[in-house]
Amino acid sequence: MAYVVRKPGSNINEAAIMDFVAKQVAPYKKIRHVSFINSIPKSPAGKILRRELVSHALSSRSSKL
């Protein structure tokens, strides 16, 4: 899964991102899902808070069921 923060005024979609990545990586590394978010959650030290991204993915997955 990829989390993407769009630049202001950008209209890029999931298919464009998945197609771009598919051309760059091996077949087993292709992206299956894309989620657009407002900002990447980071700690005060600047590290990405992956547990928050995981909880976001699980909550969005359960809401679709």
CHARMM-style PDB file with segment names, atoms N, HN, CA, C and O in Angstrom:
ATOM      1  N   MET     1       0.843  -1.171   0.000  1.00  0.00      PROA
ATOM      2  CA  MET     1       0.000   0.000   0.000  1.00  0.00      PROA
ATOM      3  C   MET     1       0.885   1.229   0.000  1.00  0.00      PROA
ATOM      4  O   MET     1       1.926   1.266   0.655  1.00  0.00      PROA
ATOM      5  N   ALA     2       0.452   2.237  -0.747  1.00  0.00      PROA
ATOM      6  HN  ALA     2      -0.394   2.207  -1.279  1.00  0.00      PROA
ATOM      7  CA  ALA     2       1.190   3.498  -0.798  1.00  0.00      PROA
ATOM      8  C   ALA     2       0.333   4.613  -0.237  1.00  0.00      PROA
ATOM      9  O   ALA     2      -0.860   4.703  -0.529  1.00  0.00      PROA
ATOM     10  N   TYR     3       0.951   5.464   0.573  1.00  0.00      PROA
ATOM     11  HN  TYR     3       1.919   5.391   0.810  1.00  0.00      PROA
ATOM     12  CA  TYR     3       0.300   6.667   1.072  1.00  0.00      PROA
ATOM     13  C   TYR     3       0.902   7.840   0.324  1.00  0.00      PROA
ATOM     14  O   TYR     3       2.122   8.002   0.291  1.00  0.00      PROA
ATOM     15  N   VAL     4       0.052   8.658  -0.275  1.00  0.00      PROA
ATOM     16  HN  VAL     4      -0.939   8.527  -0.248  1.00  0.00      PROA
ATOM     17  CA  VAL     4       0.507   9.750  -1.119  1.00  0.00      PROA
ATOM     18  C   VAL     4      -0.074  11.061  -0.609  1.00  0.00      PROA
ATOM     19  O   VAL     4      -1.260  11.148  -0.290  1.00  0.00      PROA
ATOM     20  N   VAL     5       0.781  12.085  -0.536  1.00  0.00      PROA
ATOM     21  HN  VAL     5       1.744  12.015  -0.795  1.00  0.00      PROA
ATOM     22  CA  VAL     5       0.346  13.440  -0.215  1.00  0.00      PROA
ATOM     23  C   VAL     5       0.415  14.224  -1.522  1.00  0.00      PROA
ATOM     24  O   VAL     5       1.486  14.397  -2.104  1.00  0.00      PROA
ATOM     25  N   ARG     6      -0.739  14.691  -1.968  1.00  0.00      PROA
ATOM     26  HN  ARG     6      -1.609  14.551  -1.496  1.00  0.00      PROA
ATOM     27  CA  ARG     6      -0.789  15.442  -3.226  1.00  0.00      PROA
ATOM     28  C   ARG     6      -0.285  16.869  -3.019  1.00  0.00      PROA
ATOM     29  O   ARG     6      -0.482  17.470  -1.962  1.00  0.00      PROA
ATOM     30  N   LYS     7       0.372  17.396  -4.055  1.00  0.00      PROA
ATOM     31  HN  LYS     7       0.532  16.908  -4.914  1.00  0.00      PROA
ATOM     32  CA  LYS     7       0.733  18.807  -4.054  1.00  0.00      PROA
ATOM     33  C   LYS     7      -0.528  19.613  -4.311  1.00  0.00      PROA
ATOM     34  O   LYS     7      -1.450  19.120  -4.962  1.00  0.00      PROA
ATOM     35  N   PRO     8      -0.589  20.836  -3.815  1.00  0.00      PROA
ATOM     36  CA  PRO     8      -1.767  21.667  -4.089  1.00  0.00      PROA
ATOM     37  C   PRO     8      -1.982  21.846  -5.593  1.00  0.00      PROA
ATOM     38  O   PRO     8      -1.061  22.205  -6.327  1.00  0.00      PROA
ATOM     39  N   GLY     9      -3.198  21.592  -6.029  1.00  0.00      PROA
ATOM     40  HN  GLY     9      -3.946  21.301  -5.432  1.00  0.00      PROA
ATOM     41  CA  GLY     9      -3.531  21.724  -7.446  1.00  0.00      PROA
ATOM     42  C   GLY     9      -3.284  20.470  -8.261  1.00  0.00      PROA
ATOM     43  O   GLY     9      -3.599  20.444  -9.450  1.00  0.00      PROA
ATOM     44  N   SER    10      -2.733  19.439  -7.660  1.00  0.00      PROA
ATOM     45  HN  SER    10      -2.477  19.461  -6.694  1.00  0.00      PROA
ATOM     46  CA  SER    10      -2.465  18.197  -8.386  1.00  0.00      PROA
ATOM     47  C   SER    10      -3.743  17.373  -8.507  1.00  0.00      PROA
ATOM     48  O   SER    10      -4.563  17.336  -7.590  1.00  0.00      PROA
ATOM     49  N   ASN    11      -3.896  16.716  -9.648  1.00  0.00      PROA
ATOM     50  HN  ASN    11      -3.229  16.746 -10.393  1.00  0.00      PROA
ATOM     51  CA  ASN    11      -5.060  15.862  -9.852  1.00  0.00      PROA
ATOM     52  C   ASN    11      -4.654  14.434 -10.223  1.00  0.00      PROA
ATOM     53  O   ASN    11      -5.374  13.747 -10.947  1.00  0.00      PROA
ATOM     54  N   ILE    12      -3.511  13.997  -9.727  1.00  0.00      PROA
ATOM     55  HN  ILE    12      -2.926  14.555  -9.138  1.00  0.00      PROA
ATOM     56  CA  ILE    12      -3.027  12.642 -10.013  1.00  0.00      PROA
ATOM     57  C   ILE    12      -3.977  11.623  -9.368  1.00  0.00      PROA
ATOM     58  O   ILE    12      -4.533  11.867  -8.297  1.00  0.00      PROA
ATOM     59  N   ASN    13      -4.148  10.492 -10.033  1.00  0.00      PROA
ATOM     60  HN  ASN    13      -3.697  10.294 -10.903  1.00  0.00      PROA
ATOM     61  CA  ASN    13      -5.066   9.475  -9.518  1.00  0.00      PROA
ATOM     62  C   ASN    13      -4.314   8.187  -9.185  1.00  0.00      PROA
ATOM     63  O   ASN    13      -3.114   8.067  -9.433  1.00  0.00      PROA
ATOM     64  N   GLU    14      -5.045   7.232  -8.619  1.00  0.00      PROA
ATOM     65  HN  GLU    14      -6.019   7.330  -8.417  1.00  0.00      PROA
ATOM     66  CA  GLU    14      -4.446   5.966  -8.188  1.00  0.00      PROA
ATOM     67  C   GLU    14      -3.821   5.208  -9.346  1.00  0.00      PROA
ATOM     68  O   GLU    14      -2.718   4.676  -9.221  1.00  0.00      PROA
ATOM     69  N   ALA    15      -4.517   5.157 -10.467  1.00  0.00      PROA
ATOM     70  HN  ALA    15      -5.413   5.589 -10.568  1.00  0.00      PROA
ATOM     71  CA  ALA    15      -4.030   4.396 -11.619  1.00  0.00      PROA
ATOM     72  C   ALA    15      -2.704   4.939 -12.132  1.00  0.00      PROA
ATOM     73  O   ALA    15      -1.824   4.162 -12.504  1.00  0.00      PROA
ATOM     74  N   ALA    16      -2.548   6.244 -12.157  1.00  0.00      PROA
ATOM     75  HN  ALA    16      -3.262   6.875 -11.854  1.00  0.00      PROA
ATOM     76  CA  ALA    16      -1.297   6.844 -12.637  1.00  0.00      PROA
ATOM     77  C   ALA    16      -0.132   6.491 -11.723  1.00  0.00      PROA
ATOM     78  O   ALA    16       0.969   6.207 -12.193  1.00  0.00      PROA
ATOM     79  N   ILE    17      -0.373   6.508 -10.434  1.00  0.00      PROA
ATOM     80  HN  ILE    17      -1.268   6.739 -10.052  1.00  0.00      PROA
ATOM     81  CA  ILE    17       0.683   6.172  -9.476  1.00  0.00      PROA
ATOM     82  C   ILE    17       1.056   4.701  -9.591  1.00  0.00      PROA
ATOM     83  O   ILE    17       2.238   4.357  -9.628  1.00  0.00      PROA
ATOM     84  N   MET    18       0.050   3.834  -9.648  1.00  0.00      PROA
ATOM     85  HN  MET    18      -0.910   4.114  -9.618  1.00  0.00      PROA
ATOM     86  CA  MET    18       0.317   2.397  -9.744  1.00  0.00      PROA
ATOM     87  C   MET    18       1.050   2.071 -11.043  1.00  0.00      PROA
ATOM     88  O   MET    18       1.939   1.219 -11.049  1.00  0.00      PROA
ATOM     89  N   ASP    19       0.694   2.732 -12.139  1.00  0.00      PROA
ATOM     90  HN  ASP    19      -0.028   3.424 -12.135  1.00  0.00      PROA
ATOM     91  CA  ASP    19       1.354   2.495 -13.424  1.00  0.00      PROA
ATOM     92  C   ASP    19       2.807   2.951 -13.389  1.00  0.00      PROA
ATOM     93  O   ASP    19       3.690   2.252 -13.886  1.00  0.00      PROA
ATOM     94  N   PHE    20       3.060   4.124 -12.801  1.00  0.00      PROA
ATOM     95  HN  PHE    20       2.343   4.692 -12.397  1.00  0.00      PROA
ATOM     96  CA  PHE    20       4.427   4.640 -12.697  1.00  0.00      PROA
ATOM     97  C   PHE    20       5.314   3.693 -11.890  1.00  0.00      PROA
ATOM     98  O   PHE    20       6.428   3.374 -12.305  1.00  0.00      PROA
ATOM     99  N   VAL    21       4.821   3.251 -10.749  1.00  0.00      PROA
ATOM    100  HN  VAL    21       3.916   3.510 -10.412  1.00  0.00      PROA
ATOM    101  CA  VAL    21       5.609   2.363  -9.888  1.00  0.00      PROA
ATOM    102  C   VAL    21       5.826   1.012 -10.561  1.00  0.00      PROA
ATOM    103  O   VAL    21       6.903   0.428 -10.443  1.00  0.00      PROA
ATOM    104  N   ALA    22       4.817   0.512 -11.261  1.00  0.00      PROA
ATOM    105  HN  ALA    22       3.941   0.986 -11.357  1.00  0.00      PROA
ATOM    106  CA  ALA    22       4.931  -0.793 -11.930  1.00  0.00      PROA
ATOM    107  C   ALA    22       6.049  -0.794 -12.967  1.00  0.00      PROA
ATOM    108  O   ALA    22       6.687  -1.824 -13.184  1.00  0.00      PROA
ATOM    109  N   LYS    23       6.291   0.345 -13.607  1.00  0.00      PROA
ATOM    110  HN  LYS    23       5.773   1.182 -13.430  1.00  0.00      PROA
ATOM    111  CA  LYS    23       7.366   0.435 -14.593  1.00  0.00      PROA
ATOM    112  C   LYS    23       8.745   0.472 -13.947  1.00  0.00      PROA
ATOM    113  O   LYS    23       9.742   0.158 -14.597  1.00  0.00      PROA
ATOM    114  N   GLN    24       8.812   0.855 -12.663  1.00  0.00      PROA
ATOM    115  HN  GLN    24       8.002   1.110 -12.135  1.00  0.00      PROA
ATOM    116  CA  GLN    24      10.084   1.065 -11.988  1.00  0.00      PROA
ATOM    117  C   GLN    24      10.560  -0.128 -11.154  1.00  0.00      PROA
ATOM    118  O   GLN    24      11.757  -0.254 -10.894  1.00  0.00      PROA
ATOM    119  N   VAL    25       9.648  -0.999 -10.732  1.00  0.00      PROA
ATOM    120  HN  VAL    25       8.676  -0.897 -10.943  1.00  0.00      PROA
ATOM    121  CA  VAL    25      10.004  -2.046  -9.775  1.00  0.00      PROA
ATOM    122  C   VAL    25       9.723  -3.439 -10.331  1.00  0.00      PROA
ATOM    123  O   VAL    25       9.098  -3.598 -11.379  1.00  0.00      PROA
ATOM    124  N   ALA    26      10.203  -4.436  -9.600  1.00  0.00      PROA
ATOM    125  HN  ALA    26      10.711  -4.307  -8.749  1.00  0.00      PROA
ATOM    126  CA  ALA    26       9.961  -5.831  -9.959  1.00  0.00      PROA
ATOM    127  C   ALA    26       8.477  -6.151  -9.773  1.00  0.00      PROA
ATOM    128  O   ALA    26       7.803  -5.489  -8.983  1.00  0.00      PROA
ATOM    129  N   PRO    27       7.954  -7.155 -10.486  1.00  0.00      PROA
ATOM    130  CA  PRO    27       6.517  -7.465 -10.402  1.00  0.00      PROA
ATOM    131  C   PRO    27       6.004  -7.746  -8.995  1.00  0.00      PROA
ATOM    132  O   PRO    27       4.862  -7.404  -8.688  1.00  0.00      PROA
ATOM    133  N   TYR    28       6.798  -8.348  -8.147  1.00  0.00      PROA
ATOM    134  HN  TYR    28       7.726  -8.626  -8.396  1.00  0.00      PROA
ATOM    135  CA  TYR    28       6.312  -8.660  -6.803  1.00  0.00      PROA
ATOM    136  C   TYR    28       6.285  -7.436  -5.886  1.00  0.00      PROA
ATOM    137  O   TYR    28       5.738  -7.507  -4.786  1.00  0.00      PROA
ATOM    138  N   LYS    29       6.863  -6.321  -6.319  1.00  0.00      PROA
ATOM    139  HN  LYS    29       7.307  -6.263  -7.213  1.00  0.00      PROA
ATOM    140  CA  LYS    29       6.871  -5.103  -5.518  1.00  0.00      PROA
ATOM    141  C   LYS    29       5.812  -4.099  -5.956  1.00  0.00      PROA
ATOM    142  O   LYS    29       5.760  -2.989  -5.426  1.00  0.00      PROA
ATOM    143  N   LYS    30       4.980  -4.466  -6.903  1.00  0.00      PROA
ATOM    144  HN  LYS    30       5.023  -5.368  -7.333  1.00  0.00      PROA
ATOM    145  CA  LYS    30       3.969  -3.533  -7.398  1.00  0.00      PROA
ATOM    146  C   LYS    30       3.003  -3.124  -6.291  1.00  0.00      PROA
ATOM    147  O   LYS    30       2.717  -3.896  -5.376  1.00  0.00      PROA
ATOM    148  N   ILE    31       2.510  -1.896  -6.397  1.00  0.00      PROA
ATOM    149  HN  ILE    31       2.743  -1.269  -7.141  1.00  0.00      PROA
ATOM    150  CA  ILE    31       1.560  -1.367  -5.425  1.00  0.00      PROA
ATOM    151  C   ILE    31       0.175  -1.891  -5.762  1.00  0.00      PROA
ATOM    152  O   ILE    31      -0.230  -1.904  -6.925  1.00  0.00      PROA
ATOM    153  N   ARG    32      -0.551  -2.324  -4.733  1.00  0.00      PROA
ATOM    154  HN  ARG    32      -0.223  -2.314  -3.789  1.00  0.00      PROA
ATOM    155  CA  ARG    32      -1.907  -2.848  -4.936  1.00  0.00      PROA
ATOM    156  C   ARG    32      -2.972  -1.843  -4.522  1.00  0.00      PROA
ATOM    157  O   ARG    32      -4.088  -1.871  -5.042  1.00  0.00      PROA
ATOM    158  N   HSD    33      -2.635  -0.948  -3.583  1.00  0.00      PROA
ATOM    159  HN  HSD    33      -1.729  -0.926  -3.160  1.00  0.00      PROA
ATOM    160  CA  HSD    33      -3.586   0.046  -3.085  1.00  0.00      PROA
ATOM    161  C   HSD    33      -2.877   1.382  -2.929  1.00  0.00      PROA
ATOM    162  O   HSD    33      -1.695   1.433  -2.590  1.00  0.00      PROA
ATOM    163  N   VAL    34      -3.607   2.460  -3.179  1.00  0.00      PROA
ATOM    164  HN  VAL    34      -4.567   2.419  -3.454  1.00  0.00      PROA
ATOM    165  CA  VAL    34      -3.086   3.808  -2.985  1.00  0.00      PROA
ATOM    166  C   VAL    34      -4.082   4.566  -2.126  1.00  0.00      PROA
ATOM    167  O   VAL    34      -5.288   4.513  -2.365  1.00  0.00      PROA
ATOM    168  N   SER    35      -3.572   5.270  -1.126  1.00  0.00      PROA
ATOM    169  HN  SER    35      -2.592   5.313  -0.932  1.00  0.00      PROA
ATOM    170  CA  SER    35      -4.415   6.083  -0.263  1.00  0.00      PROA
ATOM    171  C   SER    35      -3.859   7.502  -0.232  1.00  0.00      PROA
ATOM    172  O   SER    35      -2.666   7.703  -0.006  1.00  0.00      PROA
ATOM    173  N   PHE    36      -4.723   8.476  -0.459  1.00  0.00      PROA
ATOM    174  HN  PHE    36      -5.693   8.313  -0.643  1.00  0.00      PROA
ATOM    175  CA  PHE    36      -4.316   9.874  -0.419  1.00  0.00      PROA
ATOM    176  C   PHE    36      -4.606  10.438   0.964  1.00  0.00      PROA
ATOM    177  O   PHE    36      -5.723  10.329   1.469  1.00  0.00      PROA
ATOM    178  N   ILE    37      -3.587  11.043   1.573  1.00  0.00      PROA
ATOM    179  HN  ILE    37      -2.679  11.132   1.163  1.00  0.00      PROA
ATOM    180  CA  ILE    37      -3.729  11.614   2.915  1.00  0.00      PROA
ATOM    181  C   ILE    37      -3.223  13.054   2.891  1.00  0.00      PROA
ATOM    182  O   ILE    37      -2.522  13.463   1.965  1.00  0.00      PROA
ATOM    183  N   ASN    38      -3.588  13.817   3.925  1.00  0.00      PROA
ATOM    184  HN  ASN    38      -4.157  13.485   4.677  1.00  0.00      PROA
ATOM    185  CA  ASN    38      -3.202  15.233   3.987  1.00  0.00      PROA
ATOM    186  C   ASN    38      -1.739  15.416   4.362  1.00  0.00      PROA
ATOM    187  O   ASN    38      -1.074  16.312   3.842  1.00  0.00      PROA
ATOM    188  N   SER    39      -1.228  14.574   5.262  1.00  0.00      PROA
ATOM    189  HN  SER    39      -1.768  13.846   5.685  1.00  0.00      PROA
ATOM    190  CA  SER    39       0.167  14.675   5.665  1.00  0.00      PROA
ATOM    191  C   SER    39       0.631  13.336   6.225  1.00  0.00      PROA
ATOM    192  O   SER    39      -0.165  12.546   6.733  1.00  0.00      PROA
ATOM    193  N   ILE    40       1.931  13.100   6.121  1.00  0.00      PROA
ATOM    194  HN  ILE    40       2.578  13.742   5.709  1.00  0.00      PROA
ATOM    195  CA  ILE    40       2.538  11.895   6.664  1.00  0.00      PROA
ATOM    196  C   ILE    40       2.761  12.125   8.165  1.00  0.00      PROA
ATOM    197  O   ILE    40       3.399  13.106   8.546  1.00  0.00      PROA
ATOM    198  N   PRO    41       2.244  11.232   9.023  1.00  0.00      PROA
ATOM    199  CA  PRO    41       2.455  11.427  10.467  1.00  0.00      PROA
ATOM    200  C   PRO    41       3.919  11.173  10.843  1.00  0.00      PROA
ATOM    201  O   PRO    41       4.494  10.136  10.513  1.00  0.00      PROA
ATOM    202  N   LYS    42       4.499  12.144  11.539  1.00  0.00      PROA
ATOM    203  HN  LYS    42       4.033  12.987  11.807  1.00  0.00      PROA
ATOM    204  CA  LYS    42       5.902  12.039  11.936  1.00  0.00      PROA
ATOM    205  C   LYS    42       6.055  12.324  13.422  1.00  0.00      PROA
ATOM    206  O   LYS    42       5.269  13.064  14.014  1.00  0.00      PROA
ATOM    207  N   SER    43       7.082  11.725  14.013  1.00  0.00      PROA
ATOM    208  HN  SER    43       7.721  11.124  13.533  1.00  0.00      PROA
ATOM    209  CA  SER    43       7.411  11.963  15.424  1.00  0.00      PROA
ATOM    210  C   SER    43       8.164  13.291  15.521  1.00  0.00      PROA
ATOM    211  O   SER    43       8.562  13.849  14.498  1.00  0.00      PROA
ATOM    212  N   PRO    44       8.360  13.796  16.724  1.00  0.00      PROA
ATOM    213  CA  PRO    44       9.147  15.029  16.884  1.00  0.00      PROA
ATOM    214  C   PRO    44      10.578  14.904  16.335  1.00  0.00      PROA
ATOM    215  O   PRO    44      11.195  15.905  15.972  1.00  0.00      PROA
ATOM    216  N   ALA    45      11.092  13.689  16.279  1.00  0.00      PROA
ATOM    217  HN  ALA    45      10.591  12.875  16.575  1.00  0.00      PROA
ATOM    218  CA  ALA    45      12.438  13.461  15.743  1.00  0.00      PROA
ATOM    219  C   ALA    45      12.436  13.404  14.216  1.00  0.00      PROA
ATOM    220  O   ALA    45      13.501  13.374  13.599  1.00  0.00      PROA
ATOM    221  N   GLY    46      11.248  13.388  13.598  1.00  0.00      PROA
ATOM    222  HN  GLY    46      10.383  13.412  14.099  1.00  0.00      PROA
ATOM    223  CA  GLY    46      11.159  13.377  12.147  1.00  0.00      PROA
ATOM    224  C   GLY    46      10.961  12.002  11.534  1.00  0.00      PROA
ATOM    225  O   GLY    46      10.918  11.868  10.311  1.00  0.00      PROA
ATOM    226  N   LYS    47      10.839  10.978  12.372  1.00  0.00      PROA
ATOM    227  HN  LYS    47      10.874  11.086  13.365  1.00  0.00      PROA
ATOM    228  CA  LYS    47      10.628   9.633  11.852  1.00  0.00      PROA
ATOM    229  C   LYS    47       9.154   9.426  11.523  1.00  0.00      PROA
ATOM    230  O   LYS    47       8.276   9.974  12.190  1.00  0.00      PROA
ATOM    231  N   ILE    48       8.895   8.637  10.496  1.00  0.00      PROA
ATOM    232  HN  ILE    48       9.609   8.192   9.954  1.00  0.00      PROA
ATOM    233  CA  ILE    48       7.521   8.348  10.093  1.00  0.00      PROA
ATOM    234  C   ILE    48       6.891   7.395  11.102  1.00  0.00      PROA
ATOM    235  O   ILE    48       7.479   6.371  11.452  1.00  0.00      PROA
ATOM    236  N   LEU    49       5.692   7.738  11.566  1.00  0.00      PROA
ATOM    237  HN  LEU    49       5.215   8.569  11.282  1.00  0.00      PROA
ATOM    238  CA  LEU    49       4.979   6.907  12.539  1.00  0.00      PROA
ATOM    239  C   LEU    49       4.175   5.839  11.788  1.00  0.00      PROA
ATOM    240  O   LEU    49       3.013   6.043  11.436  1.00  0.00      PROA
ATOM    241  N   ARG    50       4.813   4.724  11.559  1.00  0.00      PROA
ATOM    242  HN  ARG    50       5.757   4.559  11.845  1.00  0.00      PROA
ATOM    243  CA  ARG    50       4.208   3.657  10.762  1.00  0.00      PROA
ATOM    244  C   ARG    50       3.002   3.043  11.447  1.00  0.00      PROA
ATOM    245  O   ARG    50       2.069   2.607  10.772  1.00  0.00      PROA
ATOM    246  N   ARG    51       2.999   3.000  12.765  1.00  0.00      PROA
ATOM    247  HN  ARG    51       3.757   3.354  13.313  1.00  0.00      PROA
ATOM    248  CA  ARG    51       1.857   2.407  13.466  1.00  0.00      PROA
ATOM    249  C   ARG    51       0.586   3.209  13.205  1.00  0.00      PROA
ATOM    250  O   ARG    51      -0.500   2.633  13.147  1.00  0.00      PROA
ATOM    251  N   GLU    52       0.703   4.529  13.045  1.00  0.00      PROA
ATOM    252  HN  GLU    52       1.586   4.997  13.092  1.00  0.00      PROA
ATOM    253  CA  GLU    52      -0.466   5.346  12.721  1.00  0.00      PROA
ATOM    254  C   GLU    52      -0.951   5.068  11.298  1.00  0.00      PROA
ATOM    255  O   GLU    52      -2.154   5.076  11.039  1.00  0.00      PROA
ATOM    256  N   LEU    53      -0.022   4.825  10.381  1.00  0.00      PROA
ATOM    257  HN  LEU    53       0.955   4.820  10.591  1.00  0.00      PROA
ATOM    258  CA  LEU    53      -0.412   4.481   9.017  1.00  0.00      PROA
ATOM    259  C   LEU    53      -1.097   3.119   8.985  1.00  0.00      PROA
ATOM    260  O   LEU    53      -2.059   2.925   8.242  1.00  0.00      PROA
ATOM    261  N   VAL    54      -0.610   2.184   9.778  1.00  0.00      PROA
ATOM    262  HN  VAL    54       0.171   2.342  10.381  1.00  0.00      PROA
ATOM    263  CA  VAL    54      -1.229   0.858   9.846  1.00  0.00      PROA
ATOM    264  C   VAL    54      -2.626   0.963  10.420  1.00  0.00      PROA
ATOM    265  O   VAL    54      -3.556   0.348   9.898  1.00  0.00      PROA
ATOM    266  N   SER    55      -2.793   1.736  11.489  1.00  0.00      PROA
ATOM    267  HN  SER    55      -2.037   2.236  11.912  1.00  0.00      PROA
ATOM    268  CA  SER    55      -4.126   1.881  12.075  1.00  0.00      PROA
ATOM    269  C   SER    55      -5.068   2.591  11.108  1.00  0.00      PROA
ATOM    270  O   SER    55      -6.260   2.286  11.076  1.00  0.00      PROA
ATOM    271  N   HSD    56      -4.554   3.530  10.321  1.00  0.00      PROA
ATOM    272  HN  HSD    56      -3.585   3.777  10.347  1.00  0.00      PROA
ATOM    273  CA  HSD    56      -5.369   4.201   9.301  1.00  0.00      PROA
ATOM    274  C   HSD    56      -5.816   3.193   8.241  1.00  0.00      PROA
ATOM    275  O   HSD    56      -6.971   3.207   7.816  1.00  0.00      PROA
ATOM    276  N   ALA    57      -4.909   2.329   7.820  1.00  0.00      PROA
ATOM    277  HN  ALA    57      -3.971   2.317   8.166  1.00  0.00      PROA
ATOM    278  CA  ALA    57      -5.252   1.324   6.800  1.00  0.00      PROA
ATOM    279  C   ALA    57      -6.287   0.342   7.328  1.00  0.00      PROA
ATOM    280  O   ALA    57      -7.222  -0.022   6.615  1.00  0.00      PROA
ATOM    281  N   LEU    58      -6.124  -0.085   8.569  1.00  0.00      PROA
ATOM    282  HN  LEU    58      -5.365   0.211   9.149  1.00  0.00      PROA
ATOM    283  CA  LEU    58      -7.082  -1.031   9.143  1.00  0.00      PROA
ATOM    284  C   LEU    58      -8.450  -0.398   9.341  1.00  0.00      PROA
ATOM    285  O   LEU    58      -9.469  -1.057   9.129  1.00  0.00      PROA
ATOM    286  N   SER    59      -8.492   0.866   9.743  1.00  0.00      PROA
ATOM    287  HN  SER    59      -7.664   1.401   9.915  1.00  0.00      PROA
ATOM    288  CA  SER    59      -9.785   1.521   9.946  1.00  0.00      PROA
ATOM    289  C   SER    59     -10.476   1.787   8.606  1.00  0.00      PROA
ATOM    290  O   SER    59     -11.700   1.678   8.519  1.00  0.00      PROA
ATOM    291  N   SER    60      -9.730   2.130   7.576  1.00  0.00      PROA
ATOM    292  HN  SER    60      -8.737   2.219   7.647  1.00  0.00      PROA
ATOM    293  CA  SER    60     -10.352   2.359   6.275  1.00  0.00      PROA
ATOM    294  C   SER    60     -10.799   1.044   5.649  1.00  0.00      PROA
ATOM    295  O   SER    60     -11.797   1.012   4.929  1.00  0.00      PROA
ATOM    296  N   ARG    61     -10.087  -0.024   5.910  1.00  0.00      PROA
ATOM    297  HN  ARG    61      -9.276   0.002   6.495  1.00  0.00      PROA
ATOM    298  CA  ARG    61     -10.466  -1.331   5.389  1.00  0.00      PROA
ATOM    299  C   ARG    61     -11.754  -1.831   6.055  1.00  0.00      PROA
ATOM    300  O   ARG    61     -12.626  -2.380   5.383  1.00  0.00      PROA
ATOM    301  N   SER    62     -11.874  -1.641   7.371  1.00  0.00      PROA
ATOM    302  HN  SER    62     -11.165  -1.194   7.917  1.00  0.00      PROA
ATOM    303  CA  SER    62     -13.062  -2.110   8.087  1.00  0.00      PROA
ATOM    304  C   SER    62     -14.283  -1.270   7.743  1.00  0.00      PROA
ATOM    305  O   SER    62     -15.403  -1.780   7.782  1.00  0.00      PROA
ATOM    306  N   SER    63     -14.097   0.014   7.406  1.00  0.00      PROA
ATOM    307  HN  SER    63     -13.187   0.428   7.375  1.00  0.00      PROA
ATOM    308  CA  SER    63     -15.233   0.838   7.038  1.00  0.00      PROA
ATOM    309  C   SER    63     -15.792   0.468   5.676  1.00  0.00      PROA
ATOM    310  O   SER    63     -16.958   0.747   5.393  1.00  0.00      PROA
ATOM    311  N   LYS    64     -14.983  -0.155   4.824  1.00  0.00      PROA
ATOM    312  HN  LYS    64     -14.036  -0.381   5.054  1.00  0.00      PROA
ATOM    313  CA  LYS    64     -15.451  -0.563   3.497  1.00  0.00      PROA
ATOM    314  C   LYS    64     -16.235  -1.862   3.539  1.00  0.00      PROA
ATOM    315  O   LYS    64     -16.969  -2.171   2.600  1.00  0.00      PROA
ATOM    316  N   LEU    65     -16.089  -2.638   4.630  1.00  0.00      PROA
ATOM    317  HN  LEU    65     -15.492  -2.387   5.392  1.00  0.00      PROA
ATOM    318  CA  LEU    65     -16.769  -3.918   4.713  1.00  0.00      PROA
ATOM    319  C   LEU    65     -18.219  -3.788   5.033  1.00  0.00      PROA
ATOM    320  OT1 LEU    65     -18.921  -4.793   5.135  1.00  0.00      PROA
TER     321      LEU     65
END
